[in-house]
Amino acid sequence: MSYLAVLPLFLSAFVAFAMPADSSSNGEKALNSAVTPAQEKQLLERARAANGDLYSTLKSFVCREEIQRYKGDLKGSKTRFIDHVSTNLSFENGVERYTDIFQNKDSRPSMSAIAGAWSEGEFGTLLQQTGKLLEIQLVSFVAFEALADIPTAIYRFEVSEKQSPWDLEVGSQHYQIPFTTDVWISVASGEILKIARKSITIPAETRISEIAWNVSLSAVDLNGTTWLLPNAAGYAVSYQESKRREWNQMSFSNYHRYGAESSLKFEGIH
């Protein structure tokens, strides 16, 4: 399970930001008008297969995660840097583990020991859930968009409160939160390059008006093998009543694989 905590709330969640599609260029408009339902379906099927392959190979990785935390007003006119959080992140058998956690220069025993907004699960949990949801949800084509100069197709699906895997915990209360997910899919490879989620249907008693989360992936070369791995993520929590928001910007670097090697030697008996 991944977590997002906002003092004094604790949200076990997959939090996302559904970025609006920008298809303003003439080329993208032409491409959008030319796409057929059959082509949309074909690309979606490729994405489902590519994401399944991606998650199945996403094992035994270690990287460094850096988190810059901010807060400010909803208008964005007042922004204040809060602190810097760093951790070693390992991912093995579908589970993220965080060690050597520092808030500025102070060591912390866990992410949950950090006051304010924090999150876990950006590395593999979101990929796994997105793959499952792509298989069972009604998915619609949104638009074509260039993402870092890579042609992508954006697909969207809605997850209802009843079907939602997103659990919001406030004190002793738990809520299932409905959300919208946008997925950016490479037109050439079918690989998922970005995932974004957003929820604005949140119980009023939480005083949270919106939760937004996203993660982007890019190619990483390790010992001659190329892996598609998270390179950046972010989330934001907005409070309409108090006109404020908190947001984190995350980056992932220094990737390497780990494993155990052992050998067994037998000495001859004389």
C-alpha positions as CSV (number, residue, x, y, z in Angstrom):
1,M,0.0,0.0,0.0
2,S,1.2,3.5,-0.7
3,Y,0.7,6.4,1.6
4,L,0.2,10.1,1.5
5,A,0.1,11.9,4.8
6,V,-1.0,15.5,5.3
7,L,-0.8,16.8,8.9
8,P,-2.9,16.0,10.8
9,L,-4.4,13.6,8.2
10,F,-3.1,10.3,6.9
11,L,-4.1,9.3,3.4
12,S,-3.3,5.8,2.1
13,A,-3.6,6.6,-1.5
14,F,-2.7,6.7,-5.1
15,V,-2.7,10.4,-5.7
16,A,-2.6,12.0,-9.1
17,F,-2.8,15.1,-11.3
18,A,-4.7,14.7,-14.6
19,M,-2.8,17.0,-16.8
20,P,-5.0,18.6,-19.5
21,A,-4.3,17.6,-23.1
22,D,-2.7,20.3,-25.1
23,S,-3.3,19.6,-28.8
24,S,-2.8,23.1,-30.1
25,S,-0.3,22.4,-32.9
26,N,-1.6,21.9,-36.4
27,G,0.1,18.5,-36.6
28,E,-1.5,17.2,-33.5
29,K,-4.9,18.5,-34.6
30,A,-4.5,16.7,-37.9
31,L,-3.5,13.5,-36.1
32,N,-6.4,13.7,-33.7
33,S,-8.9,14.1,-36.6
34,A,-7.4,11.2,-38.5
35,V,-7.4,8.6,-35.8
36,T,-10.0,5.9,-36.1
37,P,-11.7,3.9,-33.4
38,A,-9.9,0.8,-34.6
39,Q,-6.5,2.5,-34.2
40,E,-7.5,3.8,-30.7
41,K,-8.4,0.2,-29.7
42,Q,-5.2,-1.2,-31.2
43,L,-2.9,1.2,-29.3
44,L,-4.8,0.6,-26.1
45,E,-4.3,-3.2,-26.4
46,R,-0.6,-2.6,-27.1
47,A,-0.4,-0.4,-24.0
48,R,-2.0,-3.1,-21.8
49,A,0.5,-5.6,-23.0
50,A,3.5,-3.2,-22.7
51,N,2.5,-2.2,-19.2
52,G,2.2,-5.8,-18.1
53,D,5.6,-6.5,-19.4
54,L,7.0,-3.4,-17.8
55,Y,5.7,-4.3,-14.3
56,S,6.7,-8.0,-14.6
57,T,10.3,-6.8,-15.2
58,L,10.3,-4.1,-12.6
59,K,12.1,-6.1,-9.9
60,S,15.1,-5.7,-7.7
61,F,15.9,-2.0,-8.3
62,V,17.5,0.5,-6.0
63,C,17.5,4.2,-6.5
64,R,17.8,7.5,-4.7
65,E,14.6,9.6,-4.2
66,E,14.8,13.3,-3.5
67,I,11.7,15.2,-2.4
68,Q,11.3,19.0,-2.3
69,R,8.3,20.1,-0.3
70,Y,6.4,23.3,-0.6
71,K,3.3,25.1,0.6
72,G,1.4,28.2,-0.5
73,D,-1.9,29.7,-1.5
74,L,-4.2,28.4,-4.2
75,K,-3.4,31.3,-6.5
76,G,0.3,30.5,-6.5
77,S,1.2,34.0,-5.5
78,K,2.7,32.9,-2.2
79,T,5.1,29.9,-2.2
80,R,7.3,28.8,0.6
81,F,9.9,26.0,0.5
82,I,9.4,23.7,3.5
83,D,12.2,21.2,3.5
84,H,14.1,18.5,1.6
85,V,13.6,14.8,2.2
86,S,15.9,12.1,0.8
87,T,15.8,8.4,1.0
88,N,17.2,5.2,-0.6
89,L,14.3,3.4,-2.3
90,S,14.4,-0.3,-3.0
91,F,11.8,-2.2,-5.0
92,E,11.6,-6.0,-4.8
93,N,8.7,-8.4,-5.6
94,G,6.2,-5.6,-5.9
95,V,7.1,-3.9,-2.6
96,E,8.8,-0.5,-2.1
97,R,11.1,-0.1,0.9
98,Y,12.5,3.2,2.2
99,T,15.7,3.4,4.2
100,D,18.3,6.0,5.2
101,I,15.6,8.7,5.4
102,F,16.7,12.3,6.0
103,Q,14.6,15.4,6.5
104,N,17.2,18.1,5.7
105,K,20.1,16.8,7.9
106,D,18.0,15.0,10.4
107,S,17.6,11.2,10.2
108,R,14.0,9.8,10.4
109,P,13.0,6.2,11.2
110,S,10.2,6.2,8.5
111,M,8.4,8.4,6.1
112,S,5.4,8.5,8.5
113,A,7.6,10.1,11.1
114,I,7.8,13.2,9.0
115,A,5.3,15.9,9.8
116,G,3.4,17.4,6.9
117,A,2.9,15.9,3.4
118,W,4.7,12.7,2.4
119,S,4.0,9.8,0.0
120,E,5.1,6.3,-0.8
121,G,4.4,4.1,-3.8
122,E,5.5,6.2,-6.7
123,F,7.9,3.6,-8.0
124,G,5.9,0.4,-8.7
125,T,2.6,0.4,-6.9
126,L,1.0,2.9,-9.3
127,L,2.2,0.9,-12.3
128,Q,0.7,-2.3,-11.0
129,Q,-2.6,-0.7,-10.2
130,T,-2.8,1.1,-13.5
131,G,-2.2,-2.1,-15.4
132,K,-5.0,-3.8,-13.5
133,L,-7.4,-0.9,-13.9
134,L,-6.7,-0.7,-17.7
135,E,-7.9,-4.2,-18.0
136,I,-11.3,-3.7,-16.2
137,Q,-12.2,-0.1,-16.7
138,L,-14.0,1.6,-19.6
139,V,-11.1,3.5,-21.3
140,S,-11.6,6.4,-23.6
141,F,-9.2,8.1,-26.0
142,V,-8.6,11.8,-25.2
143,A,-6.0,13.2,-27.6
144,F,-2.6,13.0,-29.1
145,E,0.1,15.0,-27.4
146,A,3.9,15.3,-27.6
147,L,5.5,14.4,-24.3
148,A,9.2,15.5,-24.2
149,D,9.1,15.4,-28.1
150,I,7.7,11.8,-28.0
151,P,4.3,11.4,-29.7
152,T,1.9,9.9,-27.2
153,A,-1.8,9.1,-27.0
154,I,-3.7,10.1,-23.9
155,Y,-6.3,7.6,-22.6
156,R,-8.6,8.2,-19.6
157,F,-10.7,6.2,-17.3
158,E,-12.9,6.9,-14.3
159,V,-12.9,4.8,-11.1
160,S,-16.0,5.0,-8.9
161,E,-16.1,5.1,-5.2
162,K,-17.2,1.5,-5.0
163,Q,-14.4,0.3,-7.2
164,S,-11.7,2.6,-5.9
165,P,-8.5,1.1,-4.4
166,W,-7.8,4.6,-3.0
167,D,-8.3,4.6,0.7
168,L,-8.5,7.9,2.6
169,E,-7.8,7.7,6.3
170,V,-8.7,10.7,8.5
171,G,-8.2,9.8,12.2
172,S,-10.1,6.5,12.6
173,Q,-12.3,7.1,9.5
174,H,-11.7,5.5,6.2
175,Y,-13.2,6.7,2.8
176,Q,-13.0,5.2,-0.6
177,I,-12.2,8.0,-3.0
178,P,-13.3,8.1,-6.7
179,F,-10.8,9.4,-9.2
180,T,-9.9,10.1,-12.8
181,T,-6.7,8.6,-14.4
182,D,-5.0,9.9,-17.5
183,V,-2.4,7.7,-19.1
184,W,0.2,8.9,-21.7
185,I,1.1,6.0,-24.1
186,S,3.9,6.1,-26.6
187,V,2.5,5.8,-30.1
188,A,5.6,4.0,-31.3
189,S,6.1,1.4,-28.6
190,G,2.8,1.3,-26.6
191,E,4.8,1.9,-23.4
192,I,3.2,4.0,-20.7
193,L,5.3,7.2,-20.2
194,K,3.2,9.0,-17.7
195,I,0.3,8.3,-15.3
196,A,-1.8,10.9,-13.6
197,R,-4.6,10.8,-11.2
198,K,-6.9,13.4,-9.7
199,S,-9.8,13.4,-7.2
200,I,-12.1,16.3,-6.4
201,T,-14.9,14.2,-4.8
202,I,-13.6,14.1,-1.3
203,P,-15.8,14.1,1.9
204,A,-16.3,17.6,3.2
205,E,-15.3,16.7,6.7
206,T,-11.7,16.1,5.6
207,R,-11.6,19.8,4.4
208,I,-9.6,18.6,1.4
209,S,-10.9,19.9,-1.9
210,E,-8.5,18.2,-4.3
211,I,-5.7,15.6,-4.4
212,A,-3.5,15.4,-7.4
213,W,-0.7,13.0,-8.2
214,N,1.5,12.1,-11.2
215,V,4.5,10.0,-12.2
216,S,6.7,10.2,-15.4
217,L,8.9,7.4,-16.7
218,S,12.0,7.5,-18.9
219,A,14.6,5.1,-20.3
220,V,17.5,4.1,-18.0
221,D,20.4,2.1,-19.3
222,L,21.9,-0.4,-16.8
223,N,24.7,-2.7,-18.0
224,G,23.6,-2.6,-21.6
225,T,19.9,-3.2,-20.8
226,T,17.4,-0.4,-21.1
227,W,14.6,-0.1,-18.5
228,L,11.6,2.2,-18.4
229,L,11.7,3.6,-14.9
230,P,10.2,6.5,-12.9
231,N,12.2,9.7,-13.2
232,A,9.9,12.3,-11.7
233,A,6.7,12.5,-9.7
234,G,4.6,15.1,-7.8
235,Y,1.5,15.5,-5.9
236,A,-0.6,18.4,-4.5
237,V,-3.2,18.6,-1.8
238,S,-5.6,21.6,-1.9
239,Y,-7.8,23.0,0.8
240,Q,-10.4,25.3,-0.7
241,E,-11.7,26.5,2.7
242,S,-8.4,27.8,3.9
243,K,-7.3,28.8,0.3
244,R,-4.0,26.9,0.6
245,R,-2.2,23.9,-0.9
246,E,0.8,21.7,-0.2
247,W,2.8,20.0,-2.9
248,N,5.9,17.8,-3.3
249,Q,8.2,17.4,-6.3
250,M,10.1,14.1,-6.4
251,S,13.0,12.9,-8.5
252,F,14.6,9.4,-8.9
253,S,18.2,8.9,-9.8
254,N,21.3,6.7,-9.3
255,Y,19.5,3.5,-10.4
256,H,21.1,0.1,-10.0
257,R,20.0,-3.4,-9.7
258,Y,20.8,-5.6,-6.7
259,G,20.7,-9.3,-6.0
260,A,22.4,-12.0,-4.2
261,E,25.2,-14.1,-5.7
262,S,26.4,-17.2,-4.0
263,S,28.6,-20.2,-4.8
264,L,28.9,-23.6,-3.3
265,K,32.2,-25.3,-3.4
266,F,33.0,-28.9,-2.4
267,E,36.4,-29.9,-1.3
268,G,37.6,-33.3,-2.3
269,I,37.8,-36.0,0.4
270,H,41.2,-37.6,0.5
